Amino acid sequence: MADKTVDGGPWTGCAVMFLQSLCPGVNLLSLYKDQQRKFIVFKVIKLTLIDSAGGLGGYEILKVHDADPFLGVEVKFVDVAACQQFLESYSSGAVRQSFSQHACRLLVLPQEFSVETQLKASTHILDLCLDKLDLCLQHIHLSQPERLRDEEIDHLEQQLQNQALGPAPQPTPITQEESPIPSNCFKFQNRVFEDRMLTSTDVQSFSNGVGRQWKHVGRALGKNCRALKGPAIDNLAYEYEREGLYEQAYQLLSRFIQAEGRAAKLSRLVKALEDCKLTSLAENILDIQPRE
């Protein structure tokens, strides 16, 4: 990558995130080089970016490369808002947390698995100036990619898209009607799940995985929960600011359960996560196993 000043046109920039396992016996670089596990590692990276950049748009992975002992992930940002949200997630530790959770689930790694990360834009180590968001954005903006997306990444993205679409649907006879969903169930990703009240395990899974997005989920829940309307969410953020993101998320969902009682159902949380494009967290709470 070379530092360049970009005048006019849409906002773009480039950064490289370096990842290294802190768990003995787990080598991310070796896992990615293994043809049987390459796609799963790529999926973990992609899900982490979706969580931390606020969705599927505003960025693209250009290359995943050998930076021994690190695994390097080169990302091109095409939207300053997505880049800013990623930086905020990275600074808070949510990126590491998200990557670790997805890796544990998809690669079947020990629960204590964690990663060391480093973020660079050209020669600038952004970890040293994360408290200066504008400076980080400037370094990324001035660092423009010298390559197009790697062919291997094109193939992996297509594989991921094909997996998301699933097998081609079979034609349905005109006379056949879709079976109605029972009143005690709900539908998610074309699958029917039994609805139930939220449990302490659900609260912990949510609090561990939602990161900085807890406010957005809270506002989604607040559409149908009087206790979370108005300044309630901002008040929670202020009241539990010192305790950190986990406690803020924990108190949010606890307040929802306390206010809604028996109506604090799993389906309502899953719907709110869908509305906030946090489907991977919903999958984790529902314990959906990946289709590989």
C-alpha positions in Angstrom: 0.0 0.0 0.0 1.1 3.5 -0.7 0.1 6.7 1.0 -1.8 9.0 -1.4 -4.0 12.0 -1.1 -7.4 11.4 -2.6 -9.1 14.5 -4.0 -12.8 14.2 -4.9 -14.8 11.1 -5.4 -16.2 8.8 -2.7 -14.3 8.3 0.6 -12.1 5.3 0.5 -9.2 3.9 2.5 -7.4 0.8 3.4 -6.2 -1.0 6.6 -4.7 -4.3 7.5 -5.8 -6.2 10.6 -3.3 -8.8 11.9 -4.6 -11.7 13.9 -2.7 -14.2 16.1 -4.1 -16.8 18.4 -3.1 -16.6 22.1 -4.3 -20.2 22.6 -1.5 -22.8 22.6 -2.0 -25.3 19.8 -4.2 -23.0 17.7 -2.4 -21.4 14.7 -4.7 -19.2 12.6 -2.2 -19.0 9.8 -2.0 -22.8 9.5 -5.8 -23.1 9.7 -6.2 -20.7 6.8 -3.6 -22.6 4.7 -5.5 -25.8 5.3 -7.8 -26.2 2.3 -10.4 -28.0 4.5 -10.6 -25.1 6.9 -9.8 -22.0 4.8 -13.4 -21.2 4.1 -14.4 -21.5 7.8 -11.6 -19.1 8.8 -12.7 -16.7 6.1 -16.3 -17.0 7.3 -15.2 -16.1 10.9 -13.4 -13.0 9.5 -16.4 -12.0 7.5 -18.9 -12.4 10.4 -16.5 -10.4 12.6 -16.5 -7.5 10.1 -20.3 -7.7 9.8 -20.6 -7.4 13.5 -18.0 -4.6 13.9 -18.7 -2.5 10.8 -22.5 -2.5 11.2 -23.5 -4.8 8.3 -22.4 -6.0 4.9 -21.8 -2.6 3.2 -19.1 0.0 3.3 -16.1 -2.3 3.0 -14.6 -5.3 1.2 -11.9 -7.8 2.0 -9.1 -7.5 -0.6 -6.8 -10.2 0.6 -6.0 -12.6 3.4 -2.3 -13.2 3.5 0.7 -14.8 5.4 2.2 -12.3 7.8 3.9 -15.0 9.9 3.2 -15.4 12.8 0.1 -13.3 12.1 -2.7 -13.8 9.6 -3.2 -10.5 7.7 -6.6 -9.3 6.5 -6.5 -6.4 4.1 -9.7 -4.4 4.1 -10.8 -1.6 1.8 -13.3 0.8 3.2 -15.6 2.7 0.9 -17.8 4.4 3.5 -16.4 6.6 6.3 -19.3 5.7 8.7 -18.6 2.0 8.3 -14.9 2.6 8.9 -15.6 4.8 12.0 -17.9 2.1 13.4 -15.2 -0.5 12.8 -12.6 1.6 14.6 -14.9 2.1 17.5 -15.5 -1.6 17.8 -11.8 -2.4 17.5 -10.9 0.2 20.1 -13.5 -1.2 22.6 -12.2 -4.8 22.1 -15.5 -5.9 20.5 -13.6 -7.0 17.3 -11.4 -9.4 19.3 -14.4 -10.6 21.2 -16.5 -11.2 18.1 -13.7 -13.0 16.3 -13.1 -15.3 19.3 -16.8 -16.2 19.7 -17.3 -17.0 16.0 -14.0 -19.0 15.9 -15.0 -21.0 18.9 -18.4 -21.8 17.4 -17.4 -22.5 13.8 -13.9 -24.0 14.3 -14.9 -25.8 17.5 -12.1 -24.3 19.5 -11.7 -24.2 23.3 -13.9 -21.6 25.1 -10.8 -19.8 26.4 -9.6 -19.1 22.8 -8.6 -15.5 22.3 -6.6 -13.5 19.8 -4.0 -10.7 19.7 -4.6 -8.1 17.0 -2.8 -5.2 15.4 -4.2 -2.6 13.0 -2.1 -0.8 10.5 -2.7 1.7 7.7 0.4 1.8 5.5 3.3 2.2 8.0 1.1 3.6 10.7 0.2 1.4 13.7 -3.3 2.5 14.5 -3.3 0.8 17.9 -1.0 3.6 19.1 -3.6 6.3 18.3 -7.0 4.7 18.8 -8.0 7.5 21.2 -7.7 9.9 18.2 -10.4 8.7 15.9 -10.0 11.5 13.3 -6.3 10.7 13.0 -6.9 7.0 12.5 -9.5 7.8 9.8 -7.0 10.1 8.1 -4.3 7.4 8.0 -6.7 4.9 6.6 -8.0 7.4 4.0 -4.5 8.2 2.9 -3.6 4.5 2.6 -5.0 3.4 -0.7 -5.0 -0.2 -2.0 -2.5 -1.0 -4.8 -4.4 -4.2 -5.8 -7.8 -5.4 -6.8 -9.6 -8.0 -4.7 -7.7 -11.3 -4.7 -9.1 -14.1 -6.9 -9.1 -16.4 -3.9 -11.3 -13.9 -2.0 -13.7 -13.7 -5.0 -14.0 -17.5 -4.8 -14.5 -17.5 -1.0 -17.1 -14.7 -1.2 -19.1 -16.7 -3.8 -18.9 -19.8 -1.7 -20.2 -17.8 1.3 -23.0 -16.4 -0.8 -24.0 -19.8 -2.1 -24.1 -21.2 1.5 -26.3 -18.3 2.6 -28.7 -18.9 -0.2 -28.8 -22.7 0.5 -30.0 -25.3 -1.9 -32.3 -24.2 -4.7 -35.9 -24.4 -3.6 -38.1 -27.1 -5.1 -41.1 -26.0 -7.1 -44.2 -26.1 -4.9 -47.6 -27.4 -6.3 -50.1 -24.6 -6.6 -52.6 -26.4 -4.5 -50.1 -26.8 -1.6 -50.2 -24.2 1.1 -47.4 -23.4 3.5 -48.1 -24.9 6.9 -49.0 -22.3 9.5 -46.6 -21.6 12.3 -47.9 -22.7 15.7 -48.7 -19.9 18.1 -45.9 -21.0 20.4 -43.3 -20.9 17.7 -41.5 -18.4 15.5 -39.6 -18.4 12.2 -36.0 -17.5 11.7 -34.0 -18.1 8.5 -36.7 -20.3 7.2 -36.6 -22.5 10.2 -39.3 -22.8 12.9 -38.2 -22.5 16.6 -40.2 -23.0 19.7 -40.8 -19.7 21.5 -40.0 -19.4 25.2 -39.2 -16.8 27.9 -35.7 -15.5 27.9 -33.3 -17.2 30.3 -30.2 -16.1 32.1 -28.1 -18.0 29.5 -29.7 -15.9 26.8 -28.9 -12.8 28.7 -25.2 -13.8 29.1 -24.9 -14.8 25.4 -26.4 -11.5 24.4 -24.2 -9.5 26.7 -21.1 -11.3 25.6 -21.7 -10.9 21.9 -23.6 -7.6 21.3 -20.7 -5.2 22.0 -21.4 -1.6 21.1 -24.5 -2.5 19.3 -26.5 -2.9 22.5 -28.1 0.5 22.2 -29.4 -0.3 18.7 -30.9 -3.5 19.9 -32.4 -1.7 22.9 -34.1 0.8 20.6 -35.5 -2.1 18.5 -36.9 -3.7 21.6 -38.2 -0.3 22.8 -40.6 -0.1 19.8 -42.9 -2.5 21.8 -41.6 -2.0 25.3 -42.5 1.1 27.3 -39.7 0.6 29.8 -37.1 1.1 27.0 -38.7 4.2 25.4 -37.5 7.8 25.6 -34.3 8.4 27.5 -34.2 5.0 29.2 -31.4 3.6 27.1 -29.2 6.7 27.4 -29.8 6.6 31.1 -28.6 3.0 31.2 -25.5 3.9 29.2 -24.7 6.7 31.7 -25.5 4.7 34.8 -23.3 1.7 33.9 -20.7 3.5 31.8 -17.9 2.5 34.2 -18.9 -1.1 34.3 -18.4 -1.4 30.5 -20.3 -2.8 27.5 -21.1 -6.2 29.0 -22.9 -4.7 32.0 -24.7 -2.2 29.9 -26.1 -4.9 27.7 -26.9 -7.1 30.7 -28.8 -4.4 32.4 -30.7 -3.6 29.1 -32.0 -7.1 28.7 -32.7 -7.6 32.4 -34.8 -4.4 32.4 -36.7 -5.7 29.3 -37.4 -9.0 31.1 -38.4 -7.3 34.3 -40.8 -4.9 32.5 -42.3 -7.5 30.1 -42.6 -10.5 32.4 -43.9 -13.6 30.6 -44.0 -11.6 27.3 -40.2 -11.2 27.3 -39.9 -13.9 24.7 -37.0 -15.2 22.7 -38.7 -14.3 19.4 -38.7 -10.6 20.3 -35.0 -10.6 21.0 -34.3 -12.5 17.7 -36.5 -10.1 15.8 -34.6 -7.1 17.3 -31.2 -8.7 16.4 -32.4 -9.3 12.8 -33.5 -5.6 12.6 -30.0 -4.6 13.7 -28.3 -7.0 11.2 -26.9 -9.0 14.1 -28.0 -12.4 12.7 -24.8 -14.1 13.7 -25.5 -13.3 17.3 -29.1 -14.6 16.9 -27.7 -17.8 15.5 -25.4 -18.1 18.5 -28.2 -17.6 21.0 -30.4 -20.1 19.1 -27.4 -22.5 19.0 -27.7 -22.9 15.2 -24.8 -25.1 13.9 -23.1 -23.9 10.7 -23.8 -25.8 7.5 -20.4 -26.7 6.1 
